[in-house]
Amino acid sequence: MKIDEALKRLQNIKIDEDKRREISEYLAQTFGDKDIRPVYHFMMKDKTIYDFDSYENLLESNKVSPDDAFVYVENDRFTGYYPASYFYPFLIDRYLLPYAYLSKLGLKADLYRVVPATGLRYVVVVYHFPDIDRIVVEVADVGNVMINTNLPTLRYSGVRNKHIDDDDDVKEIVSRFGSRNLFAGYDFCDAKEIIRRYYEDHDISLAKDVAAINYAYNHILQPYRTEYDLKSKQIIASFERKLF
């Protein structure tokens, strides 16, 4: 698929709330009931889940098709309780959205988690908080996020036959993306720090900033969120994040 064709498809995709809920709850239960360690995964259209390396190997041996990759998943766990990762999980890893974007375009980079996955529709974070017996899952539509963050405007030069020859290009894309002031005038790092200071240091002077970041986060990502209790093995909350 040509890059221009992929971008047109991204722009024309409509958000499916029922599908996001289905994915969010399925991954909350799947990752909550099993000790799944690798960080990056792909879920296929038939709900089979592969870690990144397994998916890449299967792709290279033509045992799976990049068109069958459906969800790019980041799975991680945190010791203690970190408000930014709990309340705003997509703020934590500035690499994730560029990885999903470049993979959706069918590109590959050797030293980064970019591999052809042209069928991608969703990007997901699954974060474990064992100290409070919780898992948080948020699901965002790939096309919607890419357009709202203007990721297609980030140019890269070293592409040959869908292979990013210079891995520094990926690093540059991530760096430029992470430094964008997407969240009410704040970039990823500054937004995380404001959230930390507000919740951990109880700096109430930041209340308006937090509200503005929350609005921007929900507007850009329009995520569906599920919270799962590790003790009871039950979903305790499942909802679309709203603007307010």
C-alpha positions in Angstrom: 0.0 0.0 0.0 1.3 3.4 -0.9 1.7 5.9 1.9 -0.8 8.4 0.3 -3.4 5.6 0.0 -2.8 4.6 3.7 -3.3 8.2 4.8 -6.6 8.5 2.9 -7.8 5.3 4.6 -6.8 6.7 8.0 -8.9 9.8 7.4 -12.0 7.9 6.3 -12.2 5.5 9.2 -15.1 6.0 11.5 -14.8 5.4 15.3 -16.6 2.3 16.4 -17.4 2.6 20.1 -18.7 -1.0 20.4 -15.6 -2.4 18.9 -13.4 -0.3 21.2 -15.3 -1.6 24.2 -15.0 -5.2 23.0 -11.3 -4.8 22.6 -10.8 -3.0 25.8 -12.6 -5.5 27.9 -11.1 -8.5 26.1 -7.6 -7.3 26.6 -8.2 -6.4 30.3 -9.4 -9.9 31.0 -6.8 -11.6 28.8 -3.8 -9.7 30.3 -5.3 -9.7 33.8 -5.7 -13.5 33.9 -2.3 -14.3 32.5 1.2 -13.2 33.3 2.1 -11.8 29.9 5.5 -10.1 30.1 6.8 -8.7 26.8 6.0 -5.0 26.3 4.8 -4.7 22.7 2.2 -7.1 21.1 -0.1 -7.4 18.1 -3.6 -8.7 18.3 -4.8 -10.1 15.1 -8.3 -9.9 13.6 -9.1 -13.4 15.1 -8.0 -12.1 18.6 -4.8 -14.1 18.5 -2.1 -12.2 20.4 1.6 -12.3 19.5 4.5 -10.5 21.2 6.4 -8.2 18.8 9.3 -10.6 18.1 6.9 -13.6 17.4 4.8 -11.5 15.1 7.8 -10.3 13.2 9.1 -13.8 12.8 5.8 -15.1 11.6 5.5 -12.2 9.2 8.9 -12.9 7.7 8.0 -16.5 7.2 4.7 -15.5 5.5 2.7 -17.3 8.3 0.7 -14.2 9.0 -0.3 -11.2 6.9 0.3 -7.6 7.8 -3.3 -7.0 6.8 -4.5 -9.3 9.6 -2.8 -7.2 12.4 -5.6 -5.4 14.1 -4.4 -3.9 17.4 -1.0 -2.6 18.5 -0.7 -3.2 22.2 1.7 -1.9 24.8 1.6 -4.0 28.0 3.6 -2.8 31.1 3.5 -2.8 34.8 4.3 -0.3 37.5 5.5 -0.7 41.0 3.6 1.7 43.2 1.0 4.2 42.0 1.7 6.8 39.4 -1.2 9.1 38.6 -0.1 10.0 35.1 0.2 6.3 34.0 -3.1 5.5 35.8 -5.3 8.4 34.7 -3.5 9.3 31.4 -1.8 6.1 30.2 -1.1 7.3 26.6 1.1 10.1 28.0 3.7 7.6 29.3 5.3 6.2 26.2 5.8 8.8 23.5 7.2 6.1 21.2 3.9 4.1 21.0 1.8 6.3 18.7 4.7 6.8 16.2 5.4 3.0 16.3 1.7 2.3 15.5 1.6 5.0 12.8 4.8 3.8 10.9 3.7 0.1 11.2 0.2 1.0 9.8 2.0 2.5 6.8 3.7 -0.9 6.2 7.2 0.3 7.2 9.9 -1.5 9.0 12.8 -0.3 11.2 15.4 -2.7 12.6 16.2 -1.2 15.9 12.7 0.1 16.8 9.3 -1.5 17.3 8.2 -0.8 13.7 7.1 -3.6 11.5 4.5 -3.9 8.7 1.0 -4.1 10.1 -1.2 -2.5 7.5 -4.4 -3.8 9.0 -4.0 -1.9 12.2 -7.2 -0.2 13.4 -6.5 0.4 17.1 -3.6 1.2 19.5 -3.9 0.1 23.1 -2.2 0.6 26.4 -2.6 -2.2 29.1 -1.0 -1.0 32.4 -0.8 -3.2 35.5 -0.7 -1.7 39.0 -0.3 -4.8 41.2 0.1 -2.7 44.4 -3.5 -1.6 44.1 -4.7 -4.7 42.2 -5.8 -2.9 39.1 -5.3 -3.0 35.4 -6.1 0.0 33.2 -6.7 -0.4 29.5 -7.3 2.4 27.0 -8.1 1.9 23.4 -7.8 4.6 20.7 -8.5 4.5 17.0 -5.3 4.6 15.0 -6.6 6.8 12.1 -8.3 9.3 14.4 -5.2 9.7 16.6 -2.9 10.1 13.7 -5.0 12.8 12.2 -5.6 14.6 15.5 -1.8 14.6 16.4 -0.7 15.5 12.8 1.6 12.6 12.7 1.5 12.5 8.9 3.3 15.8 8.8 6.4 14.3 10.4 8.7 13.5 7.4 11.3 10.9 7.2 13.9 10.6 4.5 15.6 7.2 4.6 12.9 5.0 3.3 13.7 2.3 0.7 11.2 -0.4 -0.3 9.2 0.3 2.9 12.3 -0.1 5.0 13.6 2.8 7.1 17.2 2.5 6.3 18.4 5.0 8.9 17.0 4.2 12.3 17.9 7.7 13.4 14.9 8.7 11.3 12.6 6.9 13.7 14.4 8.5 16.7 13.9 11.9 15.1 10.2 11.3 14.4 9.7 10.3 18.0 11.7 13.2 19.3 9.8 15.7 17.2 6.4 14.1 18.1 7.2 14.0 21.8 8.1 17.7 21.9 4.9 18.8 20.3 2.7 20.9 22.7 -0.4 18.7 22.1 -1.8 18.9 25.6 -3.1 22.4 26.2 0.3 23.9 25.3 2.4 21.2 27.0 4.4 18.3 25.5 4.3 14.7 26.8 7.0 15.3 29.5 5.6 18.6 30.8 2.0 17.2 30.9 3.2 14.2 32.9 5.0 16.4 35.4 2.0 18.6 35.9 -0.2 15.5 36.6 2.4 14.2 39.0 2.6 17.5 40.9 -1.1 17.9 41.1 -1.8 14.4 42.4 1.4 13.6 44.4 2.4 17.0 45.6 -1.2 18.2 46.0 -0.4 21.4 44.1 -3.9 22.7 43.7 -2.6 25.7 41.8 -2.4 23.4 38.8 -6.1 22.5 38.8 -6.9 24.5 35.7 -3.8 23.1 33.9 -4.9 19.5 34.7 -8.4 20.2 33.5 -7.0 21.6 30.2 -4.7 18.6 29.8 -7.6 16.3 30.4 -9.7 18.0 27.8 -6.9 17.9 25.2 -6.1 14.3 26.0 -9.7 13.2 25.5 -10.2 15.3 22.4 -7.0 14.0 20.7 -7.3 10.3 21.7 -11.0 9.8 22.3 -10.1 6.7 24.2 -12.3 3.9 25.5 -11.2 2.9 29.1 -11.6 -0.3 31.1 -10.5 -0.8 34.7 -10.1 -4.4 35.9 -9.7 -5.8 39.4 -6.9 -8.3 39.7 -8.3 -9.9 42.9 -11.9 -10.4 41.9 -11.0 -10.9 38.2 -13.9 -8.5 37.4 -14.3 -5.5 35.2 -15.1 -2.6 37.6 -15.5 0.2 35.1 -15.8 0.5 31.3 -16.6 3.7 29.5 -15.7 6.1 26.8 -13.8 9.1 28.1 -15.8 12.3 27.5 -14.9 15.9 27.0 -15.9 18.2 29.8 
